[in-house]
Amino acid sequence: MKIIATAVALGVITSMISLGIASAATPAEIAAGEKLATTTNEGNCDACHMFKGAVEAGNIGPQLNDVKSMVPNRAEFYKIIYDEEARNPSTIMPAFGKNQILTPKQINEVIDFMYTK
């Protein structure tokens, strides 16, 4: 029983780390997220959203100001970026993770950056 509990605990910790929940973002991760969010051939978040530091500052999606208050649950924010259509079938937001536009690491970097806005 103790071995099973340990295995479950390790699984939970591994999942938290892969979602970026277990540790604070480094300046390099935040900078990488900003680059992804503002680069046309990568995340390109600013094509549809306004946020501080946006290059293009689109107005299709909601403004992303104080994102950590808007979506305080990091796992939920990850799901939104990964595949918003699963939550909102009528969305026009690309499924960045499901469609392999961004890797899980890149999605976490975008979240790290957005949580500073």
N, C-alpha and C positions, 0 to 999 in steps of 0.2 A: 504494500500500500504506500509506503514511504517513497519507493522508487517511482510510482505512478504520479504522486503529488509533485515530486521533484521535476519529472518530465513535463508535467502540465505547467508548472511555474516557469521552467526554461522556455517553453513554447510561447507563453504570454510575454515574457521579457524580449524574446526574439522578435515577436510581432510588434511590440512597442518600438523597438529600435528600428525596424524596417519602416515604420510609419514616422519615425523621427520624434516620437513622443518622449523618449526616455532622457533626452539631453537637450540643453539649450543650444541654439544655433550659433555657429561661429560667424565672425565677420565675413569670412570667405564664402560660407554657404549663403548668407544674405546677399552678398554681391552676385553670386552665381544666379540666385533667384531673380534678382533685379534684371540681370542680362537676359534671362529667359523670358521674363514678363514684358520686356521692351524690345525684343529682337524679332523682326518680321518672320524669319524662317525657323523660329523656335516656338516659345509659348505664345508670344504676340498678344498678351492679355490687353495691352493698351489699344488694340484695334477695336475693341468693343467696350472697354471699361475706362473710366476716368479714375486716376489715383495720383497721389503726389509722386512726381518723377516720371509720369507717363510721357512718352515721346509723341505719340499720335493722339492720345486722349479721345477715344471713341465714346459714343453715347448710346450704344445699343443695349448694353448690359447695365446693371446697377453700378453706381459710384462705389468704389472700394476705399472708403475712408473709415478708419478705425475698424478694420476687418476683424481683429481679434474680438471685438465686442459683437460684431455682426454674426460671426460664426466661431464662438469660443471653443467648440468641440473640434479639436484638430482632426480626429478620425472622420468626422462629418465633412469637414472642409476637404479632406483628401478625397472622399467619395464624390463630392461635387466636381472637383477637377478631373478625377479619374473617369467618371461617366455620369454627368448631370442628367442625361436622358433617363436613367434608371429611377431617379427621383421625380423628374419633371419631363414626361414624354413629349411635351410640346416645345421644349427648349430648342434653341438654335446653337447653343454652346457645343463646340466639338467635344467628343469624349477623348480627352487628351491621353488618358492611360489605356483605356480599352482599345483605342485605335493606334496605340503605340507611337503617338506623336511625342510624348514625354515618357521618360523612364520613371519608376517609382522614386528614385533619388532626385530627379529633376522636379517632380511634383512636390516633394518635400522642400526643396530649395525655394520654389515659388511660394509655398506656404510660409517658410521662414521669412522671406522678403515681405510678403503681404502682411504678416503679423507685425511688421515695423511701421506700417502705414496707418 
